[in-house]
């Protein structure tokens, strides 16, 4: 087994880190240093063998108690590396998390299969959906089931137009306003930091915003904000207005995104979900289901453990 070291943020070589993340067999944009810098209150890392295996640790401190948490706009973290059998190291990395973290609540990634958890750990499984964009659009469209083809065809007769947008602020505000009750744990800081991150990614050509609008009035009925790396398009923000639901604008929009990027070496990462209605919609468009773990360890003092079961 590799020697796993805890490395505080100040000692992490970000060039080595990002090179290792991007060359990992299970690379994800959330683990890049700039992403973690933007979205985590603080992050340190577990690293083995000169950045061969890496695990970011996002943490906070409250009332003098340090804990590991899942930052906003990050779906999966966990262990990354070039080894094709990364799951073999899950147990060792979890055991290497310092005992100074009294509570752990975070996700691993789909390559971190949990088979043998250390004592006290709990695991739940969450669902993600993907669509490979390697094939041409015609081939992909033929893979739609009858229901999905019907919905996409119907939406195509509603006078909708597919448009590019550069307005990050509009996309984030729309998401926040439309789904405020669904995502109450996101703070003002979360949205501010995500907006700044999107700005950086936009400058490097790694942010894509597309809208479904009324072809006559220009009214926006649906929008999607995607982040991009060498392997995936990440569906970070997806909005549908009530008028858009009536027109099936979300079916139109996702079909057009698939059309635009078909034939590329990418996958469209739908970012979940475990909410039944949302999961049903994404599963219809997907060709792969991805299961990833959410892990938890509570070693708070006994009274706090009772208050936070």
C-alpha positions in Angstrom: 0.0 0.0 0.0 1.2 3.5 -0.7 2.4 5.9 2.0 -0.4 8.5 2.5 0.6 11.9 3.9 -1.6 14.7 5.1 -0.5 17.9 3.3 -1.8 21.3 4.5 -3.0 23.7 1.8 0.0 26.0 2.2 2.4 23.1 1.2 0.4 21.8 -1.8 2.2 22.2 -5.1 -0.7 23.3 -7.3 1.1 22.7 -10.6 1.8 19.0 -9.6 -1.7 18.8 -8.2 -3.5 20.0 -11.3 -1.3 17.9 -13.6 -2.1 14.8 -11.5 -5.9 15.6 -11.4 -6.1 16.1 -15.2 -4.2 13.0 -16.0 -6.2 10.9 -13.5 -8.2 8.0 -14.9 -11.2 9.5 -13.0 -10.5 13.2 -13.5 -13.2 15.7 -12.5 -13.3 19.4 -12.8 -14.3 19.8 -9.1 -10.9 18.6 -7.9 -8.9 21.2 -9.8 -7.1 23.6 -7.5 -8.8 26.7 -8.9 -12.2 25.1 -8.4 -11.4 24.1 -4.8 -9.9 27.6 -4.1 -13.2 29.2 -5.2 -15.7 27.0 -3.5 -14.1 25.5 -0.4 -13.7 27.5 2.8 -10.4 25.7 3.2 -9.0 22.6 1.6 -6.0 20.4 2.4 -5.2 17.0 1.0 -4.1 13.4 1.4 -1.4 12.6 -1.1 0.6 9.5 -1.8 3.9 8.8 -3.6 4.6 12.2 -5.1 1.0 13.0 -6.2 0.2 9.6 -7.6 -3.0 9.4 -5.6 -4.8 12.5 -4.2 -7.8 13.3 -2.1 -8.9 16.9 -1.4 -10.3 17.5 2.1 -12.6 20.5 2.3 -13.1 21.7 5.9 -14.6 24.3 8.2 -14.4 25.1 11.8 -17.2 26.0 14.2 -17.0 26.5 17.9 -13.5 25.2 17.8 -14.5 21.9 16.1 -13.1 21.1 12.7 -15.2 19.1 10.2 -15.1 18.0 6.6 -18.0 19.1 4.5 -19.3 19.1 0.9 -18.9 22.6 -0.7 -21.7 24.0 -2.9 -21.6 23.3 -6.6 -19.3 20.3 -6.1 -21.0 16.9 -6.8 -18.1 14.4 -6.3 -14.7 14.5 -4.7 -12.8 11.6 -3.2 -9.7 9.8 -4.4 -8.1 10.5 -7.8 -5.2 8.9 -9.6 -3.9 7.1 -12.7 -4.2 3.7 -11.1 -7.1 1.8 -12.7 -8.0 0.1 -9.4 -8.5 3.2 -7.3 -11.1 1.5 -5.2 -8.4 -0.6 -3.6 -7.2 2.5 -1.8 -10.5 3.8 -0.4 -10.2 2.1 3.0 -6.6 3.3 3.4 -7.4 6.9 2.5 -10.4 7.1 4.9 -8.2 5.7 7.7 -5.6 8.4 6.9 -8.0 11.3 7.6 -6.7 13.0 10.7 -8.7 12.5 13.9 -8.8 16.3 14.4 -11.7 16.3 12.0 -14.6 15.4 14.4 -17.3 15.1 11.7 -17.0 14.0 8.1 -19.8 14.4 5.6 -18.7 14.4 2.0 -18.9 12.5 -1.3 -16.4 10.3 -2.9 -16.5 9.7 -6.7 -17.8 6.9 -8.8 -14.4 5.3 -9.1 -14.2 5.0 -5.2 -16.2 1.9 -4.7 -16.8 1.3 -1.0 -16.4 -2.3 0.0 -14.8 -2.3 3.4 -15.4 0.8 5.5 -13.4 1.5 8.7 -15.3 1.2 11.9 -17.9 4.0 12.5 -18.2 5.0 8.9 -21.6 5.1 7.1 -22.3 5.2 3.4 -25.2 6.2 1.2 -25.2 6.0 -2.6 -26.2 8.8 -4.9 -27.0 8.7 -8.6 -25.6 10.6 -11.6 -26.5 10.3 -15.3 -24.2 10.7 -18.3 -24.6 10.8 -22.1 -21.7 10.0 -24.3 -21.3 12.6 -27.1 -18.8 10.6 -29.1 -21.3 9.5 -31.8 -23.0 11.7 -34.4 -26.3 13.3 -33.5 -28.3 11.1 -35.8 -27.0 8.0 -34.0 -27.7 9.5 -30.6 -31.2 10.6 -31.6 -32.0 7.1 -32.7 -31.2 5.9 -29.2 -34.0 8.0 -27.7 -37.0 6.0 -26.6 -40.4 6.7 -28.0 -41.5 9.0 -25.2 -38.4 11.1 -25.4 -38.6 11.4 -29.2 -42.3 12.5 -28.8 -41.4 15.2 -26.3 -38.5 16.5 -28.3 -40.6 16.6 -31.5 -43.4 18.4 -29.8 -41.0 21.0 -28.3 -39.6 21.5 -31.7 -43.0 22.8 -32.9 -43.3 25.4 -30.2 -41.5 28.3 -31.9 -38.3 27.9 -29.8 -34.9 29.1 -30.8 -31.5 27.9 -29.4 -29.2 30.7 -28.4 -25.8 31.3 -27.0 -25.4 33.6 -24.0 -22.5 35.1 -22.1 -24.6 36.4 -19.1 -23.4 34.5 -16.0 -25.1 36.8 -13.6 -28.5 36.2 -15.3 -28.1 32.4 -15.2 -27.1 32.4 -11.5 -29.9 34.8 -10.5 -32.5 32.8 -12.4 -31.3 29.5 -10.7 -31.4 31.1 -7.3 -34.8 32.7 -7.8 -36.5 29.7 -9.3 -35.1 27.0 -6.9 -34.6 28.9 -3.7 -36.7 26.5 -1.7 -35.0 23.4 -3.2 -31.5 24.5 -2.4 -31.8 26.5 0.9 -28.3 25.5 2.1 -26.5 27.6 -0.5 -25.3 30.9 1.0 -24.8 34.3 -0.5 -21.0 33.5 -0.4 -21.6 30.2 -2.3 -23.3 32.1 -5.2 -20.7 34.9 -5.2 -17.8 32.5 -5.3 -19.4 30.3 -8.0 -20.0 33.5 -10.1 -16.3 34.4 -9.8 -15.3 30.8 -10.7 -17.6 30.9 -13.7 -15.9 34.2 -14.8 -12.5 32.6 -14.7 -13.6 29.6 -16.6 -15.4 31.8 -19.2 -12.1 33.6 -19.9 -10.4 30.3 -20.7 -13.3 29.0 -22.9 -14.5 26.5 -20.3 -18.0 27.9 -19.7 -21.0 27.5 -21.9 -24.4 29.0 -21.5 -27.3 28.1 -23.8 -30.9 29.2 -23.8 -34.2 28.2 -25.3 -36.1 31.4 -26.2 -39.2 32.4 -28.0 -38.2 33.0 -31.6 -40.5 36.0 -31.9 -40.3 37.8 -28.5 -36.9 36.5 -27.3 -38.4 35.6 -24.0 -36.1 33.0 -22.2 -38.0 29.8 -21.4 -35.1 27.6 -20.3 -31.3 27.9 -19.9 -28.3 25.7 -19.0 -24.9 26.7 -17.7 -22.2 24.1 -18.4 -18.6 23.8 -17.3 -16.1 22.1 -19.5 -13.0 20.0 -19.1 -11.3 17.6 -21.5 -13.8 14.8 -20.7 -17.1 16.2 -19.6 -19.6 19.0 -20.0 -21.0 19.6 -16.5 -24.7 20.6 -16.1 -24.1 23.0 -13.2 -27.3 25.2 -13.6 -30.4 24.2 -15.4 -33.5 26.5 -15.3 -37.0 26.1 -16.7 -39.6 28.8 -16.3 -43.3 27.9 -15.9 -44.1 29.1 -19.5 -41.2 26.9 -20.7 -42.6 23.8 -19.0 -45.7 24.1 -21.1 -43.7 24.2 -24.3 -41.3 21.5 -23.3 -38.4 24.0 -23.5 -36.1 21.8 -21.3 -36.5 18.9 -23.8 -35.7 21.2 -26.7 -32.7 22.7 -24.9 -31.0 19.5 -23.8 -31.6 17.9 -27.3 -30.0 21.0 -28.9 -27.0 20.8 -26.5 -26.6 17.1 -27.5 -26.9 18.1 -31.2 -24.3 20.8 -30.8 -21.6 18.7 -29.1 -22.3 15.4 -30.8 -19.1 13.9 -32.3 -16.9 15.4 -29.6 -14.8 13.3 -27.2 -17.0 14.4 -24.3 -19.8 13.2 -22.1 -22.7 15.3 -20.9 -22.7 15.0 -17.1 -26.3 15.8 -16.0 -25.2 16.2 -12.3 -27.8 13.8 -10.8 -30.3 13.6 -9.4 -32.0 11.6 -6.6 -35.1 13.8 -6.8 -37.5 11.4 -8.7 -38.9 13.9 -11.2 -35.5 15.3 -12.1 -33.9 11.9 -12.2 -36.6 10.7 -14.6 -35.9 13.6 -17.0 -32.1 13.1 -17.0 -32.3 9.4 -17.2 -34.4 9.7 -20.4 -31.5 11.6 -22.1 -28.7 9.5 -20.6 -27.0 6.3 -21.7 -25.1 5.6 -18.5 -26.0 5.6 -14.8 -23.2 6.5 -12.4 -23.3 5.6 -8.7 -21.1 7.4 -6.2 -20.8 7.3 -2.4 -21.7 9.8 0.2 -19.7 9.0 3.4 -20.2 10.0 7.0 -18.3 9.7 10.2 -19.5 11.3 13.5 -16.9 11.4 16.3 -18.2 14.6 17.9 -18.4 14.8 21.7 -21.3 12.7 22.9 -23.7 15.6 23.6 -23.1 17.1 20.1 -23.5 13.7 18.6 -26.9 13.5 20.1 -27.8 16.9 18.8 -26.5 16.0 15.3 -27.5 12.3 14.8 
